[in-house]
């Protein structure tokens, strides 16, 4: 049969956009069943017809009918003749295909469908008009329609079955036309050979054959009904044929839709590939300002204002960023409240004195939402608006303004992986740092303009001291440094160890008459236990505590940022004293023990694990002779800790799984051997 169908096809290359004709066909076949008593009722019928009224476009219809009106009339006459002669449906269908040999498949189907719709519409128009229109009544009498309609209770199942079959014909026809559109409208994205092979799997010629055959069947039933009038009898074979055709078209429709989806997927993949390649080329090209780059990264549709100004709560254009340093804040919708709090504080601090050079930058939040894997829901919209409202800087007005190609670039080139990033663009739109987050966390706006060169320069000037470690988690630290006091930072979760350590240390300080201040910094991701510890420490007056839990979180996040930043410097880990100290403190947090750091001024520091620290403090009688004044205290503690050091140890450095860049080689701070790498899943509930 396939060969017979293909043998009828000899197109002359003419291409017609038959969608306006199809809209008219759809209008006819959807309005006609409204005349069937009980098919649609009351308000439902009215709403359905009003929807059709809005849907039917007449644009282009006259033009297409100039070419196809005669073929439609000719096929209509051929349908009447062949049905009158009771030719079998297959022969009639093949004959019609021969008559339409020079047309494309979608045009063949549209012409035949229009020819049938004309007959179908005329039949139901008489049914609708004969009770009220004298002319229609006279014509209907000749066609014996009043007698036919008296039997609607018997004929209604037949009309419903035909209506259902017509709807399937309509859906299949739409799909066939979509394939035509793919070939003509999307050629610029077509992977020509691959896409053509994919379209061929849809067997469009077969779909066209069965759609035309269904039109032949429906036409035969309507014409037979008119011809026989009240004598019309529905046969079993006729009922079976309608059911069989409906089932056949349903299966064809499933295949067509499946292949269409695959085609659109291929087209979208090609479009995104081309957009991604264009983005790569654009970002490598020098520009006189940053407008071109920003307009590609943040796509504004229909001249919409693409940015939301978080300070003034209004939409603005990209011009507010022209020739400025721009920090693109990349994150998903689940950015932590702590991160937003610290960023807000740093941003406000930098903008407090706008005349300073380091204040000459703007932040833009880019919500990284991959629409290919994430369905945008009302809940996500509310979450987006909630996060956006909490930001004082600029943000993209809506995630839909970020093209999938840009999302791919953010993930593949900038390496985004859930953890927030700050990508730096200079006033010409050139990327100068694909993640300045760590710089901002460590040095704040002092890191401006946030380039790799600036990062290297800051590290060259840096030494390991209490100021680098603690920064601004407690303003008292700078006062204590200025007063020349010894400072102890300590952490851990075991409240019994905290009591033992603080009591022993306070006793040593009193005995040696050393001015000492102690500050509890908890653990990474402070939970209820750390909060309870802080409360107990305050009630029992054991030491100072960091008042804001967010600042405890920031202490550890900042320390982790130091590790990331330092590991990217061109310094071997085993010869980098600053990195070794960072790893040591982080490894303390990875253990179940407490720990402590002692410091005086910006030069003297020592640190140790909790059990050793308690042991050293409780053994003060053995080494008190070394502490003749405050300058000897920290060096003496350091010597005592080194004396207790043993080669046996188990050091754990735990980093979050979304932490981004992970070096292949990390050396142990205790023994300088390469550490083994493990994957750990953890769930800790207080």
C-alpha positions as CSV (number, residue, x, y, z in Angstrom):
1,X,0.0,0.0,0.0
2,X,2.9,2.4,0.8
3,X,4.1,2.1,-2.7
4,X,0.7,2.9,-4.1
5,X,0.6,6.0,-1.9
6,X,4.1,7.2,-2.9
7,X,3.4,6.6,-6.6
8,X,0.6,9.2,-6.4
9,X,3.0,11.8,-5.2
10,X,4.8,14.1,-7.8
11,X,4.9,17.6,-6.3
12,X,5.7,20.5,-8.5
13,X,7.5,22.5,-5.8
14,X,4.7,25.0,-5.0
15,X,4.5,25.7,-1.3
16,X,1.2,26.9,0.3
17,X,0.7,28.1,3.9
18,X,-2.7,26.3,4.5
19,X,-3.0,27.3,8.1
20,X,-5.7,30.0,7.4
21,X,-7.7,27.4,5.5
22,X,-7.3,24.9,8.3
23,X,-8.6,27.6,10.8
24,X,-11.7,27.9,8.7
25,X,-12.1,24.1,8.5
26,X,-11.8,24.0,12.3
27,X,-14.4,26.6,12.6
28,X,-16.9,24.6,10.5
29,X,-16.4,21.2,12.1
30,X,-16.5,22.6,15.6
31,X,-19.6,24.7,15.0
32,X,-21.5,22.0,13.2
33,X,-22.0,19.6,16.2
34,X,-23.7,22.5,18.1
35,X,-26.7,21.7,16.0
36,X,-27.0,18.2,17.4
37,X,-29.5,18.1,20.2
38,X,-27.7,17.3,23.5
39,X,-24.2,17.7,22.0
40,X,-23.5,21.0,23.9
41,X,-25.8,22.8,26.2
42,X,-26.5,26.3,27.3
43,X,-23.6,28.4,28.5
44,X,-21.1,25.7,27.5
45,X,-22.2,25.9,23.9
46,X,-22.1,29.7,24.0
47,X,-18.6,29.8,25.5
48,X,-17.3,27.3,23.0
49,X,-18.7,29.3,20.1
50,X,-17.3,32.5,21.4
51,X,-13.9,30.9,21.7
52,X,-14.1,29.9,18.1
53,X,-15.1,33.4,17.1
54,X,-11.9,34.7,18.6
55,X,-9.8,32.0,17.1
56,X,-10.7,32.1,13.4
57,X,-8.3,34.4,11.6
58,X,-9.1,35.6,8.1
59,X,-5.6,36.9,7.4
60,X,-4.2,35.1,4.3
61,X,-7.4,33.1,3.7
62,X,-8.4,35.0,0.5
63,X,-4.9,34.6,-0.9
64,X,-4.8,30.9,-0.4
65,X,-8.4,30.4,-1.8
66,X,-7.2,32.2,-5.0
67,X,-5.1,29.1,-5.6
68,X,-7.0,26.4,-3.9
69,X,-10.8,27.2,-4.3
70,X,-11.0,25.3,-7.6
71,X,-9.1,22.2,-6.4
72,X,-11.4,22.2,-3.3
73,X,-14.5,22.3,-5.5
74,X,-13.1,19.7,-7.8
75,X,-12.3,17.3,-4.9
76,X,-15.8,17.9,-3.5
77,X,-17.5,16.9,-6.7
78,X,-15.2,13.9,-6.9
79,X,-16.1,12.9,-3.4
80,X,-19.8,13.1,-4.3
81,X,-19.5,11.1,-7.4
82,X,-17.4,8.3,-6.0
83,X,-19.5,8.0,-2.8
84,X,-22.6,7.9,-5.0
85,X,-21.1,5.1,-7.0
86,X,-20.3,3.3,-3.7
87,X,-16.6,2.8,-4.5
88,X,-14.5,1.3,-1.8
89,X,-12.8,3.8,0.5
90,X,-9.2,2.8,-0.5
91,X,-9.8,3.2,-4.2
92,X,-11.5,6.5,-3.6
93,X,-8.6,7.7,-1.5
94,X,-6.0,6.7,-4.1
95,X,-8.0,8.4,-6.8
96,X,-8.1,11.6,-4.8
97,X,-4.4,11.4,-4.2
98,X,-3.9,11.0,-8.0
99,X,-6.0,14.1,-8.5
100,X,-3.8,16.0,-6.0
101,X,-0.5,14.6,-7.3
102,X,1.3,17.9,-7.7
103,X,0.6,19.2,-4.2
104,X,2.6,18.7,-1.0
105,X,1.2,16.3,1.5
106,X,-0.1,19.0,3.9
107,X,-1.8,20.7,1.0
108,X,-3.4,17.5,-0.3
109,X,-4.9,16.9,3.2
110,X,-6.1,20.5,3.6
111,X,-7.8,20.5,0.2
112,X,-9.6,17.2,0.9
113,X,-10.5,18.2,4.4
114,X,-11.9,21.5,3.1
115,X,-14.0,19.7,0.5
116,X,-15.5,17.4,3.1
117,X,-15.9,20.3,5.6
118,X,-17.9,22.2,3.0
119,X,-20.4,19.3,2.6
120,X,-20.4,18.7,6.3
121,X,-21.1,22.4,7.1
122,X,-23.8,22.7,4.4
123,X,-25.6,19.7,5.9
124,X,-25.6,21.1,9.5
125,X,-26.3,24.6,8.3
126,X,-29.6,23.3,6.9
127,X,-30.3,21.4,10.1
128,X,-29.8,24.7,12.1
129,X,-31.8,26.9,9.7
130,X,-34.7,24.9,8.5
131,X,-37.0,25.6,11.6
132,X,-36.8,29.4,11.1
133,X,-35.7,30.1,7.5
134,X,-38.3,29.4,4.8
135,X,-35.7,28.9,2.1
136,X,-33.7,26.5,4.3
137,X,-36.9,24.7,5.2
138,X,-37.8,24.1,1.5
139,X,-34.3,22.8,0.7
140,X,-34.4,20.6,3.9
141,X,-37.7,19.1,2.9
142,X,-36.3,18.0,-0.5
143,X,-33.4,16.5,1.3
144,X,-35.8,14.8,3.9
145,X,-33.9,16.4,6.7
146,X,-36.9,16.9,9.0
147,X,-37.5,13.2,8.9
148,X,-33.9,12.5,9.5
149,X,-33.8,14.9,12.5
150,X,-36.8,13.2,14.0
151,X,-34.5,10.2,14.5
152,X,-31.7,12.1,16.3
153,X,-32.0,9.8,19.4
154,X,-31.0,6.9,17.1
155,X,-28.5,8.9,15.0
156,X,-26.8,10.8,17.8
157,X,-24.2,8.1,18.6
158,X,-23.3,8.0,14.9
159,X,-22.9,11.8,14.8
160,X,-20.8,11.8,18.0
161,X,-18.5,9.1,16.5
162,X,-18.1,11.1,13.3
163,X,-17.4,14.3,15.3
164,X,-14.7,12.4,17.3
165,X,-13.2,11.1,14.1
166,X,-13.1,14.6,12.6
167,X,-11.4,15.9,15.7
168,X,-8.7,13.3,15.3
169,X,-8.4,14.2,11.6
170,X,-8.0,17.8,12.6
171,X,-5.2,17.0,15.1
172,X,-3.3,14.9,12.6
173,X,-3.7,17.6,9.9
174,X,-2.2,20.1,12.3
175,X,0.8,17.9,12.9
176,X,1.3,17.3,9.2
177,X,1.3,21.1,8.7
178,X,3.8,21.5,11.6
179,X,6.2,19.3,9.8
180,X,5.9,21.5,6.8
181,X,6.6,24.5,9.0
182,X,9.7,22.8,10.4
183,X,11.1,22.4,6.9
184,X,10.4,26.0,5.9
185,X,10.6,28.1,9.1
186,X,13.4,26.4,11.0
187,X,15.9,25.7,8.3
188,X,18.5,28.0,9.9
189,X,18.6,25.6,12.9
190,X,18.2,22.4,11.0
191,X,20.8,19.7,11.3
192,X,19.8,19.0,7.7
193,X,20.4,15.3,7.2
194,X,19.7,14.2,10.8
195,X,16.5,16.3,11.0
196,X,15.3,15.1,7.6
197,X,15.9,11.5,8.7
198,X,13.9,12.1,11.8
199,X,11.0,13.7,9.9
200,X,10.9,10.6,7.6
201,X,10.3,8.4,10.6
202,X,6.9,10.2,11.0
203,X,5.7,8.5,7.7
204,X,3.8,11.7,6.8
205,X,2.5,10.1,3.5
206,X,0.8,7.4,5.5
207,X,-0.7,9.9,7.9
208,X,-2.0,11.9,4.9
209,X,-3.5,8.8,3.4
210,X,-5.4,7.8,6.5
211,X,-6.6,11.3,7.1
212,X,-8.0,11.6,3.6
213,X,-9.5,8.1,3.9
214,X,-11.3,9.2,7.1
215,X,-12.6,12.3,5.2
216,X,-13.9,9.9,2.5
217,X,-15.6,7.7,5.1
218,X,-17.3,10.7,6.8
219,X,-18.4,12.2,3.5
220,X,-19.9,8.8,2.4
221,X,-21.9,8.5,5.6
222,X,-23.3,12.1,5.4
223,X,-24.1,11.7,1.6
224,X,-25.7,8.3,2.2
225,X,-27.8,9.8,5.0
226,X,-29.0,12.5,2.7
227,X,-29.6,10.1,-0.2
228,X,-31.6,7.5,1.8
229,X,-33.4,9.9,4.2
230,X,-35.6,8.2,6.8
231,X,-34.6,4.8,5.2
232,X,-31.0,5.2,6.3
233,X,-29.8,2.3,8.4
234,X,-26.4,2.2,10.1
235,X,-24.5,-1.0,9.3
236,X,-22.1,-2.9,11.5
237,X,-19.3,-2.5,9.0
238,X,-19.8,1.2,8.9
239,X,-19.6,1.5,12.7
240,X,-16.5,-0.8,12.7
241,X,-14.9,1.4,10.0
242,X,-15.4,4.6,12.0
243,X,-14.0,3.0,15.1
244,X,-11.1,1.5,13.2
245,X,-10.2,4.8,11.6
246,X,-10.4,6.7,14.9
247,X,-8.1,4.1,16.5
248,X,-5.7,4.3,13.5
249,X,-5.6,8.1,13.5
250,X,-5.0,8.1,17.3
251,X,-1.9,5.8,16.9
252,X,-0.7,8.0,14.0
253,X,-1.2,11.1,16.1
254,X,0.9,9.6,18.9
255,X,3.7,8.9,16.5
256,X,3.5,12.4,14.8
257,X,3.6,14.2,18.2
258,X,6.5,12.1,19.4
259,X,8.5,12.8,16.3
260,X,7.5,16.5,16.4
261,X,8.8,16.7,20.0
262,X,12.1,15.1,18.9
263,X,12.4,17.6,16.0
264,X,11.8,20.6,18.2
265,X,14.3,19.2,20.7
266,X,16.9,18.9,17.9
267,X,16.1,22.4,16.7
268,X,16.3,23.8,20.2
269,X,19.6,22.0,20.8
270,X,21.0,23.5,17.5
271,X,19.7,26.9,18.4
272,X,21.2,26.7,21.9
273,X,24.5,25.4,20.4
274,X,24.7,28.3,18.0
275,X,23.7,30.8,20.7
276,X,26.4,29.3,23.0
277,X,29.1,29.5,20.3
278,X,28.0,33.1,19.5
279,X,28.3,33.9,23.2
280,X,31.8,32.4,23.4
281,X,32.9,34.5,20.4
282,X,31.3,37.7,21.8
283,X,32.9,37.4,25.2
284,X,36.3,36.9,23.6
285,X,35.9,40.1,21.5
286,X,37.1,43.5,22.9
287,X,34.4,46.1,23.3
288,X,34.3,49.9,24.0
289,X,31.9,49.4,26.9
290,X,30.0,46.7,28.7
291,X,26.6,47.2,27.1
292,X,26.9,44.6,24.4
293,X,28.0,41.9,26.8
294,X,25.3,42.7,29.4
295,X,22.6,42.8,26.8
296,X,23.5,39.3,25.7
297,X,23.8,37.9,29.2
298,X,20.5,39.6,30.2
299,X,18.1,39.4,27.3
300,X,15.3,42.0,27.3
301,X,12.2,41.0,25.4
302,X,9.9,43.6,23.8
303,X,11.9,46.5,25.2
304,X,11.2,45.6,28.8
305,X,13.4,47.1,31.5
306,X,15.5,44.1,32.4
307,X,16.8,45.1,35.8
308,X,15.2,45.6,39.2
309,X,16.7,48.3,41.4
310,X,16.7,46.8,44.9
311,X,17.3,50.1,46.6
312,X,14.5,52.1,44.9
313,X,12.3,49.1,44.2
314,X,11.7,49.9,40.5
315,X,12.6,48.5,37.0
316,X,15.6,50.1,35.3
317,X,17.5,49.7,32.0
318,X,21.0,48.3,31.6
319,X,22.3,51.9,31.1
320,X,22.8,52.1,34.9
321,X,25.7,49.7,34.5
322,X,27.4,51.4,31.6
323,X,31.2,51.6,31.9
324,X,31.1,50.4,35.5
325,X,32.7,47.4,37.2
326,X,30.0,44.9,37.5
327,X,29.9,41.9,39.9
328,X,27.5,39.3,38.6
329,X,26.1,37.4,41.7
330,X,25.3,33.9,40.5
331,X,23.1,31.7,42.7
332,X,20.0,29.6,42.6
333,X,16.8,30.6,44.5
334,X,18.0,28.8,47.6
335,X,20.8,31.3,48.5
336,X,21.3,31.2,52.3
337,X,19.9,34.0,54.4
338,X,23.4,34.2,56.1
339,X,25.1,34.9,52.8
340,X,22.5,37.6,51.9
341,X,23.0,39.2,55.4
342,X,26.8,39.4,55.0
343,X,26.6,40.6,51.4
344,X,24.1,43.2,52.4
345,X,26.4,44.5,55.1
346,X,29.5,44.6,52.8
347,X,27.5,46.3,50.0
348,X,26.1,48.9,52.4
349,X,29.6,49.5,53.8
350,X,31.1,50.1,50.3
351,X,28.3,52.5,49.3
352,X,28.5,54.5,52.5
353,X,31.3,56.5,50.9
354,X,30.6,56.5,47.2
355,X,33.5,58.8,46.4
356,X,36.0,56.1,47.3
357,X,37.5,54.2,44.2
358,X,36.7,50.8,45.8
359,X,33.0,51.8,45.9
360,X,32.9,52.1,42.1
361,X,31.2,48.8,41.3
362,X,27.6,47.5,41.0
363,X,26.2,44.1,41.9
364,X,23.7,42.3,39.7
365,X,22.0,39.1,40.9
366,X,21.6,36.5,38.1
367,X,19.2,33.8,39.3
368,X,20.5,30.5,37.8
369,X,17.4,28.6,36.9
370,X,17.7,26.0,34.2
371,X,14.3,25.8,32.6
372,X,15.3,22.6,30.9
373,X,15.2,20.7,34.2
374,X,13.2,23.0,36.4
375,X,9.5,23.8,36.0
376,X,8.7,27.4,36.8
377,X,5.8,27.3,39.4
378,X,3.9,29.9,41.3
379,X,5.8,28.7,44.4
380,X,9.2,29.4,42.7
381,X,7.9,32.8,41.5
382,X,7.1,33.7,45.1
383,X,10.5,32.4,46.2
384,X,12.2,34.5,43.5
385,X,10.3,37.7,44.5
386,X,11.1,37.1,48.2
387,X,14.9,36.7,47.5
388,X,14.8,39.7,45.1
389,X,13.1,41.9,47.6
390,X,15.8,41.2,50.2
391,X,18.6,42.5,47.9
392,X,19.6,46.2,47.9
393,X,21.6,45.8,44.7
394,X,20.3,45.2,41.1
395,X,18.8,41.9,40.0
396,X,17.5,40.5,36.8
397,X,13.8,41.4,36.6
398,X,12.8,37.8,35.9
399,X,14.7,34.5,35.4
400,X,13.1,34.2,31.9
401,X,15.5,37.0,30.7
402,X,18.4,34.6,31.1
403,X,18.7,32.5,27.9
404,X,19.4,28.7,28.3
405,X,22.7,29.3,26.3
406,X,23.7,31.8,29.0
407,X,22.8,29.3,31.8
408,X,25.0,26.7,30.0
409,X,27.9,29.3,29.8
410,X,27.5,30.0,33.5
411,X,27.7,26.3,34.4
412,X,30.4,25.1,31.9
413,X,32.7,28.2,31.5
414,X,32.2,29.9,34.8
415,X,31.9,26.6,36.7
416,X,28.8,27.5,38.7
417,X,27.6,24.6,40.8
418,X,25.0,25.7,43.3
419,X,27.4,27.6,45.6
420,X,27.1,31.4,44.9
421,X,29.7,33.0,42.7
422,X,30.7,36.6,41.9
423,X,31.9,37.0,38.3
424,X,33.7,40.3,37.7
425,X,33.3,42.3,34.4
426,X,35.4,45.4,33.9
427,X,33.9,48.6,32.4
428,X,34.5,47.2,28.9
429,X,32.6,44.0,29.7
430,X,35.7,41.9,29.9
431,X,35.7,39.1,32.5
432,X,38.5,39.7,34.9
433,X,37.6,37.1,37.5
434,X,35.2,34.2,37.3
435,X,34.8,34.1,41.0
436,X,35.6,37.0,43.3
437,X,33.4,35.6,46.1
438,X,36.4,34.5,48.1
439,X,38.1,37.8,47.7
440,X,35.1,39.7,48.9
441,X,34.7,37.4,51.9
442,X,38.3,37.7,52.9
443,X,39.0,41.4,52.3
444,X,35.7,43.1,51.5
445,X,35.8,46.1,49.2
446,X,39.5,46.4,49.9
447,X,39.8,43.7,47.2
448,X,38.5,46.1,44.5
449,X,38.7,45.8,41.4
450,X,38.5,42.1,42.3
451,X,41.0,40.9,39.6
452,X,43.3,37.9,39.9
453,X,46.2,40.3,39.9
454,X,44.7,42.1,42.9
455,X,44.2,38.8,44.7
456,X,47.8,37.9,44.2
457,X,49.0,41.3,45.4
458,X,46.9,41.1,48.6
459,X,48.2,37.7,49.4
460,X,51.8,38.9,48.9
461,X,51.2,41.5,51.6
462,X,49.5,39.1,53.9
463,X,50.9,37.3,57.0
464,X,49.1,34.8,59.2
465,X,47.7,36.7,62.2
466,X,44.7,37.1,64.4
467,X,43.4,40.0,62.2
468,X,43.3,37.8,59.1
469,X,41.8,34.9,61.0
470,X,39.0,36.7,62.9
471,X,38.5,39.9,60.8
472,X,35.4,41.6,62.0
473,X,33.4,38.8,63.7
474,X,33.7,40.9,66.9
475,X,34.8,44.5,67.0
476,X,36.3,43.9,70.5
477,X,39.2,42.0,68.8
478,X,40.7,45.2,67.4
479,X,40.4,46.9,70.8
480,X,42.1,44.0,72.5
481,X,44.9,44.1,69.9
482,X,45.3,47.8,70.4
483,X,45.5,47.3,74.2
484,X,48.2,44.6,73.8
485,X,46.1,41.9,75.3
486,X,46.5,38.2,74.7
487,X,43.5,36.8,72.7
488,X,42.2,33.3,72.6
489,X,39.7,32.1,70.0
490,X,38.3,28.7,70.7
491,X,35.6,26.4,69.2
492,X,33.9,23.0,69.5
493,X,30.6,21.6,70.7
494,X,31.5,19.8,73.9
495,X,30.3,22.0,76.8
496,X,32.3,19.9,79.4
497,X,35.5,20.5,77.4
498,X,34.6,24.2,77.1
499,X,34.2,24.4,80.9
500,X,37.4,22.6,81.6
501,X,39.4,24.6,79.1
502,X,38.1,28.1,80.0
503,X,38.5,27.4,83.7
504,X,42.1,26.1,83.4
505,X,43.1,28.9,81.0
506,X,41.6,31.6,83.1
507,X,43.5,30.2,86.1
508,X,46.8,30.4,84.2
509,X,46.1,34.0,83.1
510,X,45.4,35.0,86.7
511,X,48.4,33.2,88.0
512,X,50.7,34.7,85.4
513,X,49.0,38.1,85.6
514,X,48.4,38.0,81.8
515,X,45.6,40.2,80.4
516,X,43.7,37.6,78.4
517,X,40.4,37.8,76.5
518,X,38.7,34.6,75.2
519,X,36.1,34.4,72.4
520,X,34.0,31.3,71.5
521,X,33.4,30.9,67.8
522,X,31.5,27.6,67.8
523,X,31.5,25.4,64.7
524,X,30.7,25.6,61.0
525,X,26.9,25.8,60.4
526,X,26.0,26.8,63.9
527,X,23.1,24.7,65.2
528,X,21.1,24.5,68.4
529,X,24.0,23.0,70.3
530,X,26.2,26.0,69.6
531,X,23.4,28.4,70.5
532,X,23.0,26.5,73.8
533,X,26.7,26.5,74.5
534,X,26.8,30.3,73.9
535,X,24.0,30.8,76.3
536,X,25.7,28.6,79.0
537,X,29.1,30.4,78.5
538,X,27.4,33.8,79.0
539,X,25.4,32.6,82.1
540,X,28.5,31.0,83.7
541,X,30.7,33.9,82.6
542,X,33.3,31.5,81.0
543,X,34.3,33.9,78.2
544,X,33.0,36.2,75.5
545,X,30.8,34.7,72.7
546,X,30.1,35.9,69.1
547,X,26.7,37.5,69.7
548,X,25.3,36.9,66.1
549,X,25.1,33.3,65.0
550,X,25.4,34.6,61.4
551,X,28.9,35.9,62.2
552,X,29.9,32.4,63.5
553,X,28.7,31.1,60.1
554,X,30.7,33.8,58.4
555,X,33.9,33.0,60.4
556,X,34.0,29.5,59.0
557,X,32.8,30.5,55.5
558,X,35.5,33.1,55.3
559,X,38.1,30.6,56.5
560,X,37.0,28.2,53.7
561,X,37.2,31.1,51.2
562,X,40.8,31.6,52.4
563,X,41.5,28.0,51.7
564,X,40.0,28.2,48.2
565,X,41.8,31.4,47.3
566,X,45.1,30.3,48.7
567,X,45.1,26.9,46.9
568,X,44.8,28.8,43.6
569,X,48.0,30.7,44.3
570,X,51.2,29.4,42.7
571,X,52.6,28.2,46.0
572,X,53.2,24.5,46.9
573,X,51.0,23.6,49.8
574,X,53.8,21.9,51.8
575,X,55.9,25.2,51.7
576,X,52.9,27.6,52.3
577,X,52.7,28.4,56.0
578,X,49.5,30.4,55.7
579,X,47.7,27.6,53.9
580,X,49.0,25.1,56.5
581,X,47.5,27.2,59.3
582,X,44.2,27.5,57.4
583,X,44.0,23.8,56.8
584,X,44.8,23.2,60.5
585,X,41.9,25.3,61.7
586,X,39.5,23.8,59.2
587,X,40.6,20.3,60.2
588,X,39.9,21.2,63.9
589,X,36.3,21.9,62.9
590,X,36.2,18.6,61.0
591,X,37.0,16.7,64.3
592,X,34.8,16.1,67.3
593,X,37.2,17.9,69.6
594,X,37.5,21.4,70.8
595,X,40.5,23.6,69.8
596,X,42.0,26.9,70.6
597,X,44.2,29.7,69.1
598,X,46.3,32.0,71.2
599,X,47.6,35.3,69.9
600,X,49.2,38.6,70.9
601,X,49.5,41.5,68.6
602,X,49.9,40.7,64.9
603,X,52.9,38.5,65.1
604,X,52.6,35.9,67.9
605,X,50.2,32.9,67.3
606,X,49.9,29.3,68.3
607,X,47.1,26.8,68.1
608,X,46.3,23.3,69.3
609,X,43.7,20.6,69.8
610,X,41.4,20.7,72.7
611,X,42.8,17.8,74.8
612,X,46.4,19.1,74.4
613,X,45.3,22.6,75.3
614,X,43.7,21.5,78.6
615,X,46.8,19.4,79.3
616,X,49.1,22.3,78.8
617,X,47.0,24.7,80.9
618,X,46.6,22.2,83.8
619,X,50.4,21.7,83.7
620,X,51.2,25.4,84.1
621,X,53.2,24.7,87.3
622,X,55.8,23.0,85.1
623,X,56.4,25.9,82.8
624,X,55.3,29.0,84.7
625,X,58.9,30.0,85.1
626,X,59.1,30.6,81.3
627,X,56.4,33.3,81.5
628,X,58.3,36.3,83.0
629,X,56.0,38.8,81.2
630,X,53.2,39.0,78.6
631,X,55.6,38.7,75.7
632,X,56.6,35.2,76.8
633,X,53.1,33.8,77.2
634,X,52.2,32.8,73.6
635,X,55.7,31.5,72.7
636,X,55.7,29.4,76.0
637,X,52.3,27.9,75.1
638,X,53.6,27.1,71.7
639,X,56.7,25.3,73.1
640,X,54.5,23.2,75.4
641,X,52.2,22.2,72.6
642,X,55.1,21.2,70.4
643,X,56.6,19.1,73.2
644,X,53.3,17.1,73.5
645,X,53.0,16.6,69.7
646,X,53.2,13.0,68.5
647,X,53.5,11.7,65.0
648,X,50.2,9.7,65.5
649,X,47.2,11.7,64.2
650,X,44.1,11.6,62.2
651,X,43.4,14.9,60.4
652,X,40.1,15.5,58.6
653,X,39.4,18.4,56.3
654,X,35.7,18.5,55.5
655,X,34.4,20.8,52.7
656,X,30.8,21.1,51.4
657,X,30.0,19.1,48.3
658,X,29.0,22.3,46.4
659,X,32.2,24.0,47.2
660,X,33.4,24.4,43.6
661,X,37.1,24.1,42.8
662,X,38.7,21.2,44.7
663,X,42.5,20.7,44.3
664,X,43.6,17.2,43.3
665,X,46.3,17.3,46.0
666,X,46.0,18.6,49.6
667,X,48.8,18.1,52.1
668,X,48.3,17.4,55.8
669,X,49.1,20.3,58.0
670,X,50.5,17.9,60.7
671,X,52.9,15.8,58.6
672,X,53.0,17.4,55.1
673,X,51.9,14.1,53.5
674,X,49.3,14.1,50.7
675,X,45.8,13.6,52.3
676,X,43.5,10.9,51.0
677,X,40.2,12.1,49.4
678,X,36.9,10.6,50.5
679,X,33.3,11.4,49.8
680,X,31.2,11.8,52.9
681,X,27.4,12.1,53.3
682,X,26.4,13.7,56.6
683,X,23.1,14.4,58.3
684,X,23.4,16.0,61.8
685,X,20.4,16.8,63.8
686,X,20.7,18.4,67.2
